[in-house]
Amino acid sequence: MMPQDSMTSAVQKIAKQALATFRIPSLVGEHNKVFMDNQNKLKSLLAEVRAVDLKIVPRATESAPVPPARLVPPVTYMHIYETDAFSMGVFLLKTGASIPLHDHPGMYGMLKVIYGKVRISCFDRLDKPRDGASGVQFNPPLVPLQKSSLRPSVLRSVGEYTAESGPCVLSPQRDNIHQIDAVDGPTAFLDILAPPYDPDEGRDCHYYKVLHASSEAADRKSEAQEHGDLWLMEIPQPSEFWCGGESYPGPKVSL
């Protein structure tokens, strides 16, 4: 039993644990001890994974994309495995590339850098604005349609992650909206989402722009974020961002 287990690939172990963690939706939640124990096991496995385990060779540093770099996607994705419970793959970002601010509706996620460095900025929507969008001022002024798409928000964290860092974790309630920027060269990370994106199930990806509002509350710096002086406005997918695909060279997953 021991030799067989020792030969199991790291990515197979991660996929198996991801399935155990997310396979029963009714048991998924931060108040369920079994779920939290399984999630912690998954985080521990992810913390140990390296590019060599996925047979991915770190890309050499290249010059930053220069418009119009439409011939080469700034970001590519290697699909590894997907079930109804979770999806797993690797995102590769070129020097200077970003995955714009986007959400993961009703989803959990884990991101583990396997080479390079990323900066991740995480936001949360607030439950409700102080008095609706009418109580704040934007420069330039917004048209009514733009105001209707505004959501009060808070910046939860900005952090840099390398292959030596632990996973970055998001939940439906916290750190669910984030932007990912390549820092100091190309980078790649293993990504798990549970459940996967599915527009038919209401899990479509939305993109956002951060707006800073001016108001009386914003003048009181200690209270500014409490009162929601940051707003997210939903926007179309930015034209400078698109994601290509490439083949995954690592060990196969079978569940």
GILIN-V389699 format. One record per residue. N is the residue number from 1. RES is the residue in one letter. PSI is psi in radians with two decimals (999 if undefined). Layout:
BEGIN
n-><N/N>
res-><RES/RES>
psi-><PSI/PSI>
END
This chain:
BEGIN
n-><1/2/3/4/5/6/7/8/9/10/11/12/13/14/15/16/17/18/19/20/21/22/23/24/25/26/27/28/29/30/31/32/33/34/35/36/37/38/39/40/41/42/43/44/45/46/47/48/49/50/51/52/53/54/55/56/57/58/59/60/61/62/63/64/65/66/67/68/69/70/71/72/73/74/75/76/77/78/79/80/81/82/83/84/85/86/87/88/89/90/91/92/93/94/95/96/97/98/99/100/101/102/103/104/105/106/107/108/109/110/111/112/113/114/115/116/117/118/119/120/121/122/123/124/125/126/127/128/129/130/131/132/133/134/135/136/137/138/139/140/141/142/143/144/145/146/147/148/149/150/151/152/153/154/155/156/157/158/159/160/161/162/163/164/165/166/167/168/169/170/171/172/173/174/175/176/177/178/179/180/181/182/183/184/185/186/187/188/189/190/191/192/193/194/195/196/197/198/199/200/201/202/203/204/205/206/207/208/209/210/211/212/213/214/215/216/217/218/219/220/221/222/223/224/225/226/227/228/229/230/231/232/233/234/235/236/237/238/239/240/241/242/243/244/245/246/247/248/249/250/251/252/253/254/255>
res-><M/M/P/Q/D/S/M/T/S/A/V/Q/K/I/A/K/Q/A/L/A/T/F/R/I/P/S/L/V/G/E/H/N/K/V/F/M/D/N/Q/N/K/L/K/S/L/L/A/E/V/R/A/V/D/L/K/I/V/P/R/A/T/E/S/A/P/V/P/P/A/R/L/V/P/P/V/T/Y/M/H/I/Y/E/T/D/A/F/S/M/G/V/F/L/L/K/T/G/A/S/I/P/L/H/D/H/P/G/M/Y/G/M/L/K/V/I/Y/G/K/V/R/I/S/C/F/D/R/L/D/K/P/R/D/G/A/S/G/V/Q/F/N/P/P/L/V/P/L/Q/K/S/S/L/R/P/S/V/L/R/S/V/G/E/Y/T/A/E/S/G/P/C/V/L/S/P/Q/R/D/N/I/H/Q/I/D/A/V/D/G/P/T/A/F/L/D/I/L/A/P/P/Y/D/P/D/E/G/R/D/C/H/Y/Y/K/V/L/H/A/S/S/E/A/A/D/R/K/S/E/A/Q/E/H/G/D/L/W/L/M/E/I/P/Q/P/S/E/F/W/C/G/G/E/S/Y/P/G/P/K/V/S/L>
psi-><-0.72/-0.82/-0.71/-0.75/-0.64/-0.36/-0.19/2.30/2.73/-0.69/-0.56/-0.74/-0.70/-0.79/-0.72/-0.72/-0.61/-0.71/-0.76/-0.58/-0.71/0.03/-0.48/1.69/-0.61/-0.30/-0.04/2.09/2.64/-0.09/0.08/2.06/-0.69/-0.77/-0.82/-0.68/-0.77/-0.69/-0.70/-0.64/-0.70/-0.75/-0.70/-0.72/-0.74/-0.63/-0.43/-0.22/2.50/2.89/-0.66/-0.53/-0.45/0.08/0.63/2.19/2.16/2.36/2.58/2.63/2.24/2.93/2.67/2.57/2.38/2.18/2.52/1.81/0.62/-0.26/-0.51/2.14/2.46/-0.40/2.41/2.82/2.31/1.95/2.26/-0.90/2.62/2.40/-3.11/-0.37/-0.61/2.82/2.64/2.35/-3.13/2.24/2.36/2.14/2.32/2.92/2.26/-0.01/2.74/2.57/1.97/2.91/2.13/2.89/3.07/1.34/2.10/0.40/2.63/2.73/2.64/2.39/2.19/2.01/2.34/-0.34/2.76/-2.80/2.44/2.66/2.19/2.15/2.10/2.32/2.71/2.55/2.53/2.73/-0.72/2.66/2.97/-1.06/0.58/3.01/-0.24/-0.27/0.03/2.82/2.44/2.59/1.96/2.79/2.60/2.59/2.81/-0.69/-0.67/-0.70/-0.61/-0.34/0.13/2.51/2.25/2.53/3.02/2.44/1.97/-0.73/2.70/2.11/2.72/2.40/2.43/-3.07/-0.35/-0.15/2.74/3.05/2.63/2.25/2.40/2.72/3.00/-0.45/-0.38/2.40/0.49/-0.37/2.11/2.78/2.46/2.10/2.32/2.35/2.21/0.60/-3.08/2.74/2.85/2.59/2.55/2.34/2.27/2.25/2.37/2.10/3.02/2.85/2.43/1.71/-0.57/-0.37/0.22/0.25/1.17/2.73/2.24/2.54/2.67/2.73/2.41/2.23/2.48/2.18/2.63/2.39/3.03/-0.68/-0.65/-0.40/-0.36/1.58/-0.65/-0.36/-0.03/-0.92/-0.58/-0.63/0.09/0.85/-0.10/2.38/2.50/2.27/2.16/2.35/2.87/2.86/2.18/2.43/-0.46/-0.10/2.25/2.78/2.17/-3.14/2.65/2.82/2.47/2.16/-0.04/-3.00/2.47/2.73/2.36/2.06/999>
END
